[in-house]
């Protein structure tokens, strides 16, 4: 099912047109099927991020397919101790995405769930599921690692004339070990003024249900992060997870700070022709 940026209305959930799945062609002529794993957080609250991924990869000569059967990956359930409830969601994920060569997601935390926790769920499940996990997990990529490692590009033709600082989210930093991949992409964005974030590797305090169960600690961690962002005098704080950006954005808004938050994909999708970001 092909996806275009015209598929979604601004402010609406990510709603691609459904067409028959077709193999995509690699430069050497062999077929490559690329699926977008949007993650439910983005689908429900930040559809502009999904549109940006489509815009970006189409500009690089690829077309994305959006499996309409995708649902939650089960991260919230697993992290809250509900392994039995997470297992059916994991089974569904590998069923939905099992037919693709590559699965790309603009969510480091959800990719971390698939890559790190699905093998653990499979240890206590049947052999058939374990085989499916073994086949699907290596094909699942966070956006920046797909661009840098799989496509071999760091200049995606982006233009973003703003002062920007980058927050490396915990799942991207510690689970996926993305390293400097997002920064390599940002450094090649034309017009950008990229400012290093002090104490960048410190958690923002979100952590999913952690922010609810440990609200005081979470708020204190957020305060430290927002203070560091303010020190950069950045217009924009970017990251690879909208969950963390929502948390940070809330802290910035409560302080009436000038900085705003935007997902990495939306910066990489921006061009001079689309410079209203």
VEXFI-285793 format. One line per 8 residues: number of its first residue (from 1); their letters; for each residue z, x, y of C-alpha. Coordinates in pm, 1 decimal, decimal comma, padded with zeros to 6 digits. Layout:
BEGIN
NUM = A = Z X Y; ...
! end
This chain:
BEGIN
1 = XXXXXXXX = 00000,0 00000,0 00000,0; -00117,8 00163,0 00318,7; 00108,4 00164,1 00621,6; 00004,3 00175,9 00984,2; 00207,8 00180,3 01301,9; 00063,0 -00159,7 01387,3; 00237,7 -00299,2 01082,4; 00567,2 -00343,2 01267,7
9 = XXXXXXXX = 00673,4 -00515,9 01583,8; 00907,6 -00327,8 01814,9; 01264,9 -00411,3 01720,0; 01160,9 -00568,3 01388,9; 01242,7 -00442,1 01043,7; 00993,6 -00201,6 00889,7; 00730,1 -00440,1 00754,2; 00421,7 -00266,2 00611,2
17 = XXXXXXXX = 00108,4 -00444,8 00503,4; 00077,4 -00465,2 00126,3; -00248,0 -00341,9 -00025,5; -00338,3 -00196,1 -00360,2; -00203,1 00149,0 -00435,3; -00474,4 00417,1 -00432,1; -00445,0 00788,2 -00507,9; -00447,5 01016,8 -00206,5
25 = XXXXXXXX = -00656,3 01330,8 -00203,6; -00524,6 01684,2 -00166,5; -00752,0 01937,4 00008,1; -00852,4 02070,4 -00334,2; -00969,0 01722,5 -00435,5; -00680,7 01636,4 -00667,7; -00491,9 01312,8 -00602,5; -00153,3 01297,6 -00429,7
33 = XXXXXXXX = 00044,9 00976,3 -00394,2; 00300,9 00992,3 -00109,8; 00565,7 00720,6 -00089,7; 00794,3 00649,4 00205,0; 01158,5 00598,3 00108,5; 01274,3 00445,0 00434,1; 01647,7 00405,8 00344,9; 01812,1 00072,7 00419,7
41 = XXXXXXXX = 01995,4 00199,9 00729,8; 01664,6 00283,6 00896,4; 01491,8 -00027,2 00766,6; 01755,9 -00258,9 00909,7; 01858,1 -00082,5 01231,5; 01607,0 00188,1 01325,7; 01253,2 00076,9 01232,0; 01108,1 00306,1 01499,0
49 = XXXXXXXX = 01197,1 00599,6 01274,7; 00986,2 00462,3 00990,8; 00695,8 00406,0 01226,8; 00733,2 00763,5 01352,5; 00712,7 00907,5 01000,2; 00392,5 00711,2 00941,3; 00244,2 00821,8 01274,6; 00331,1 01184,4 01208,9
57 = XXXXXXXX = 00196,0 01207,4 00856,2; -00117,2 01012,5 00939,9; -00182,1 01257,6 01224,1; -00155,7 01539,2 00970,8; -00423,1 01373,9 00757,8; -00208,4 01184,1 00508,8; -00153,2 00816,7 00436,9; 00180,4 00684,1 00318,5
65 = XXXXXXXX = 00250,3 00406,3 00074,5; 00557,3 00188,0 00115,6; 00684,2 00040,7 -00214,2; 00806,5 -00303,7 -00121,8; 01047,2 -00311,0 -00414,6; 01270,4 -00035,6 -00274,7; 01632,3 -00118,3 -00198,0; 01955,6 00070,9 -00132,8
73 = XXXXXXXX = 01984,8 00403,6 -00317,1; 02350,6 00331,3 -00398,8; 02505,2 00602,5 -00183,4; 02764,4 00375,8 -00022,1; 02874,6 00245,8 -00361,9; 02890,9 00589,8 -00522,0; 03078,1 00751,9 -00233,9; 03331,8 00468,6 -00235,7
81 = XXXXXXXX = 03404,2 00516,5 -00605,3; 03190,1 00230,3 -00740,9; 02986,3 00431,1 -00988,5; 02916,2 00133,0 -01213,2; 02772,7 -00058,5 -00918,9; 02566,2 00240,3 -00807,0; 02400,3 00286,2 -01146,1; 02174,5 -00025,1 -01136,1
89 = XXXXXXXX = 02054,6 00078,2 -00791,0; 01974,4 00426,2 -00917,5; 01784,8 00277,9 -01211,8; 01586,4 00061,6 -00972,9; 01506,8 00358,1 -00748,9; 01356,1 00565,7 -01029,2; 01159,5 00263,2 -01149,1; 01014,9 00201,4 -00802,7
97 = XXXXXXXX = 00937,6 00560,8 -00712,1; 00855,9 00697,9 -01055,2; 00480,6 00664,6 -01013,0; 00448,4 00889,0 -00709,4; 00383,4 01260,6 -00676,7; 00592,5 01286,5 -00359,9; 00864,3 01068,0 -00207,6; 00949,1 01139,8 00157,6
105 = XXXXXXXX = 01249,4 01009,0 00349,5; 01379,3 01043,8 00707,2; 01735,0 01035,6 00572,8; 01901,8 01356,1 00456,4; 02205,7 01165,8 00331,9; 02005,4 00932,8 00107,0; 01791,3 01217,8 -00025,1; 02116,9 01401,5 -00091,9
113 = XXXXXXXX = 02238,3 01102,7 -00293,6; 01924,3 01101,6 -00505,9; 01910,7 01474,9 -00560,8; 02280,3 01549,4 -00598,4; 02436,5 01235,7 -00747,3; 02165,6 01076,2 -00961,4; 02186,5 01362,9 -01214,0; 02563,4 01300,8 -01232,2
121 = XXXXXXXX = 02510,2 00929,9 -01290,7; 02259,6 01018,1 -01560,9; 02517,8 01225,1 -01748,2; 02701,2 00905,8 -01847,1; 02392,4 00690,8 -01897,6; 02123,4 00658,7 -02162,4; 01870,3 00927,6 -02240,9; 01578,4 00725,8 -02104,4
129 = XXXXXXXX = 01739,0 00703,4 -01760,8; 01823,8 01073,0 -01770,3; 01457,7 01151,0 -01841,4; 01348,5 00930,8 -01549,4; 01592,8 01102,8 -01315,7; 01470,6 01441,6 -01431,3; 01113,0 01341,0 -01354,3; 01168,3 01169,8 -01019,0
137 = XXXXXXXX = 01436,0 01379,2 -00847,1; 01221,5 01694,1 -00794,8; 00962,1 01484,9 -00609,6; 01205,3 01350,6 -00345,7; 01198,3 01531,5 -00011,1; 01369,8 01498,3 00323,9; 01107,9 01489,5 00599,8; 01156,4 01840,0 00743,6
145 = XXXXXXXX = 01151,3 02010,5 00404,7; 00841,4 01813,5 00305,6; 00664,1 01934,8 00619,0; 00776,1 02296,6 00597,7; 00796,8 02354,8 00221,9; 00542,6 02118,9 00067,6; 00279,7 02098,5 00342,8; 00346,7 02446,8 00477,8
153 = XXXXXXXX = 00342,0 02347,2 00845,1; 00585,5 02393,8 01129,8; 00354,3 02304,1 01419,6; 00281,0 01931,9 01384,7; 00106,5 01895,2 01719,2; 00403,1 01733,6 01892,1; 00469,6 01718,5 02266,3; 00812,7 01622,8 02399,5
161 = XXXXXXXX = 00896,7 01740,2 02753,7; 01272,6 01695,8 02740,1; 01587,9 01905,9 02716,0; 01699,8 01862,3 02354,2; 01984,8 01977,7 02134,1; 01992,2 01951,3 01754,6; 02284,9 01836,9 01538,9; 02256,8 01946,4 01172,2
169 = XXXXXXXX = 02406,5 01661,2 00971,0; 02643,6 01740,1 00686,3; 02417,5 01618,7 00404,6; 02122,5 01812,0 00541,9; 02328,9 02121,4 00602,2; 02547,5 02129,8 00292,2; 02384,5 01911,4 00025,4; 02016,3 01975,8 00086,5
177 = XXXXXXXX = 02063,2 02316,1 00250,7; 01785,7 02249,6 00498,9; 01874,0 02561,5 00692,8; 01653,3 02615,5 00995,3; 01364,7 02392,6 00882,8; 01429,4 02121,7 01146,0; 01472,0 02387,5 01414,1; 01149,0 02560,0 01310,7
185 = XXXXXXXX = 00968,9 02231,3 01366,1; 01141,3 02166,2 01699,0; 01065,6 02515,5 01830,3; 00694,7 02447,6 01790,8; 00705,4 02123,2 01990,3; 00518,7 02171,4 02315,9; 00709,9 02104,4 02635,8; 01051,5 02094,6 02471,3
193 = XXXXXXXX = 01353,7 02272,3 02616,4; 01557,5 02331,1 02300,6; 01922,2 02415,3 02364,4; 02159,2 02544,8 02096,4; 02447,8 02307,8 02024,8; 02792,3 02475,2 02032,3; 02979,3 02445,1 01701,3; 02668,6 02279,0 01563,2
201 = XXXXXXXX = 02781,9 02286,5 01200,7; 03096,5 02083,9 01267,3; 03085,3 01727,2 01130,3; 03038,5 01446,6 01383,9; 03305,5 01239,4 01208,0; 03089,7 00958,0 01071,8; 03083,4 01007,4 00694,9; 02997,2 00645,2 00615,5
209 = XXXXXXXX = 03312,7 00458,4 00520,3; 03516,7 00762,6 00629,4; 03477,8 00643,3 00988,2; 03633,3 00310,0 00889,9; 03906,4 00432,2 00658,7; 04006,3 00725,1 00878,6; 03919,9 00592,1 01222,0; 04155,4 00814,3 01421,8
217 = XXXXXXXX = 04036,7 01135,5 01258,6; 03675,8 01023,1 01287,2; 03717,2 00948,1 01657,5; 03874,6 01289,0 01720,4; 03587,1 01464,8 01543,3; 03338,1 01256,8 01740,2; 03511,8 01352,5 02063,3; 03464,6 01720,7 01983,1
225 = XXXXXXXX = 03097,1 01667,3 01899,3; 03026,5 01467,2 02215,1; 03200,0 01733,0 02423,1; 02975,2 02000,4 02272,6; 02665,9 01792,0 02344,5; 02776,5 01744,8 02705,0; 02810,3 02121,9 02744,8; 02439,6 02165,6 02664,5
233 = XXXXXXXX = 02339,3 01925,9 02946,2; 02074,5 01797,0 02706,5; 01886,1 01475,7 02772,1; 01854,0 01412,8 02400,0; 02056,6 01487,1 02087,7; 01845,3 01476,9 01772,5; 01922,6 01492,0 01400,9; 01777,4 01398,7 01063,1
241 = XXXXXXXX = 02013,1 01105,4 00996,7; 02029,4 00791,8 01207,8; 02373,9 00710,0 01070,5; 02519,1 01016,9 01240,7; 02308,7 00957,1 01549,9; 02440,8 00601,4 01576,3; 02796,6 00736,6 01564,2; 02721,7 01007,1 01820,6
249 = XXXXXXXX = 02528,4 00764,1 02038,1; 02824,9 00530,5 02046,5; 03048,9 00811,1 02164,4; 02802,9 00914,3 02434,0; 02763,3 00555,9 02553,9; 03139,3 00500,7 02582,7; 03156,2 00802,1 02812,6; 02852,0 00688,9 03012,1
257 = XXXXXXXX = 02694,8 01022,1 02926,0; 02339,7 01095,5 03033,6; 02234,3 01214,0 02689,1; 02080,9 00976,8 02435,5; 02007,2 01011,2 02066,5; 01673,5 01006,7 01887,1; 01570,4 01086,3 01530,1; 01385,8 01411,5 01460,4
265 = XXXXXXXX = 01085,5 01217,0 01326,6; 01038,2 01042,2 01660,1; 01021,8 01372,2 01846,5; 00775,1 01516,0 01595,8; 00560,2 01202,3 01621,6; 00539,3 01225,5 02002,2; 00224,0 01361,6 02163,8; 00094,6 01386,1 02520,8
273 = XXXXX = -00086,0 01058,5 02463,6; 00246,3 00904,4 02352,1; 00476,6 01087,6 02593,9; 00667,4 00780,4 02707,5; 00950,7 00870,3 02463,7
! end
